[in-house]
Amino acid sequence: MTGERTRIAYVGARTTRARNARGNGLNVYRLAQDLSWEHRQLLEMENPSFLAFDRTGHFLYTVHGDSDRVSAFSIDPASGHLTFLNKQSTEGRNPVHLSFDPSNRFLIVANHVTSTLAVLRRQEDGRLGSVESLTTIEGEVGPHRVEQPFAKPHQVEFDPSGNWIAVPDKGLDKILVYHLDPASGMLTEVASCHSREGAGPRHIVFHPRGRLAYVINELDSTVAAHRFDPATGSIEPFQILSSLADSFTGNSRGAEIAVSADGRFVYASNRGSDTIAAFSIGEDGRMTPLGSWATAGRTPRFFAMLPEGRTLLVANEDSDTITACSIDKATGHLSRISSTLAVGSPVCILFKDLDHT
C-alpha cells in the first residue's frame, strides 16, 4: 500500500556578481500539495543554471553557467537530498542545457559561446567521465551583430522516439537535428531548417504525438510550429506567431516553452513583458492565441508544469521569486495562485516524487 507522496523541488540559480545575481547555489525543497515550500538542503556552488535527471531519476546533473563544468549528484530515495559525486569539463564555455540519451550512457551538453556540443559518458555509479566527442557547429550567422556573432546552441532535446536530438541555435537562426551513435557517442547532423531571420531560436518542445515541435525564439519573442518526421529527423516550420500582447511596445526576450501533457496547449514565457502566453493547438498542429498572463515577477527565465497538469511554477530571475499559476485544463487559461517562494535569482526547477510505502 502506498503512503503519502512527498514531492521534492530542486531549484537552480544564478550566483555570480558578473550576472548581478543573488542566488546561493542549488536548493532543495519539499513542495506540499497546498504549494507551500519547506527548505530541505542547500548545496553552495557557482551558477547551477540548468538541471536534469538521468533516465532512472536516481541522479541529478547541473551545468555551471558561464564556466566549463557540469556536476553529478546522487539522490537519496528517502529524503531527496543530494550528494555530490563529481565534476567534469565540458570542453567549452557557458554550458546552458543538458540531456541524457535513452540508453542513459551519454550526457549531451550545449556549450553556448564556444559553438559546441559535448558528449560525456555516464558511469554506472552516476559519475561522469570525460568528454567522448565534441561537435563544433558552423554556419552563416544571423543579422544581429551583438546577439548573433557565431553559432550559439541553446538546447539539446531528444524527440519522443529518442532517435534524434534537436538543437535550436540562436546564432545561426536554425534548428539542427543530430543522431547519436550509441557505441561511440559521436554526433552526426541529419537535418536542419532555418528560422525567421533574426528570430534567435532558443528552446524547442515536442508534441506528445511526436510529429510536431514548437520553438520559442528569443530575439523576436515569437513561437514557431514545425512538422517533424520521426522516421528521418527532418523538420520544417509552418507557422510563426508573436507571443507578446498587441498592446506591448517595450523590449522583451523569449525564454521557455512547454506543451501540456494532453497536447492541447502550448505556453511560452517572455522576459521584459514578464508574461506567459498561451496558445491552443489544432488537429493540424496550428496554434491559436489564447492570451497572456502576468507572472507576478520579473524576468521569467524558466517555468515548469507540475505532473498533474493543473499548476505552472515560474522562476522569476530578477525579482527573486517562484510564483504559481493555476491551469484550466479545459480552456488552457491561467490564473494567479497566491503561493510565492522567495529565492535568489532562480532559473530552473525540477520535481521528483518520493513514494513512501
Stockholm file with secondary structure:
# STOCKHOLM 1.0

chainA/1-357         MTGERTRIAYVGARTTRARNARGNGLNVYRLAQDLSWEHRQLLEMENPSFLAFDRTGHFLYTVHGDSDRVSAFSIDPASGHLTFLNKQSTEGRNPVHLSFDPSNRFLIVANHVTSTLAVLRRQEDGRLGSVESLTTIEGEVGPHRVEQPFAKPHQVEFDPSGNWIAVPDKGLDKILVYHLDPASGMLTEVASCHSREGAGPRHIVFHPRGRLAYVINELDSTVAAHRFDPATGSIEPFQILSSLADSFTGNSRGAEIAVSADGRFVYASNRGSDTIAAFSIGEDGRMTPLGSWATAGRTPRFFAMLPEGRTLLVANEDSDTITACSIDKATGHLSRISSTLAVGSPVCILFKDLDHT
#=GR chainA/1-357 SS CCCCEEEEEEEEECCCGGGTCCCCSEEEEEECTTCCEEEEEEECCSCEEEEEECTTSSEEEEEETTTTEEEEEEECTTTCCEEEEEEEECSSSCEEEEEECTTSSEEEEEETTTTEEEEEEECTTSCEEEEEEEEECCCCCCSCTTTCSSCCBCCCEECTTSSCEEEEETTTTEEEEEEECTTTCCEEEEEEEECSTTCCEEEEEECTTSSEEEEEETTTTEEEEEEECTTTCCEEEEEEEECSCTTCCSCCEEEEEEECTTSSEEEEEEETTTEEEEEEECTTSCEEEEEEEECSSSCEEEEEECTTSSEEEEEETTTTEEEEEEECTTTCCEEEEEEEEECSSEEEEEEEEEECC
#=GC SS_cons         CCCCEEEEEEEEECCCGGGTCCCCSEEEEEECTTCCEEEEEEECCSCEEEEEECTTSSEEEEEETTTTEEEEEEECTTTCCEEEEEEEECSSSCEEEEEECTTSSEEEEEETTTTEEEEEEECTTSCEEEEEEEEECCCCCCSCTTTCSSCCBCCCEECTTSSCEEEEETTTTEEEEEEECTTTCCEEEEEEEECSTTCCEEEEEECTTSSEEEEEETTTTEEEEEEECTTTCCEEEEEEEECSCTTCCSCCEEEEEEECTTSSEEEEEEETTTEEEEEEECTTSCEEEEEEEECSSSCEEEEEECTTSSEEEEEETTTTEEEEEEECTTTCCEEEEEEEEECSSEEEEEEEEEECC
//
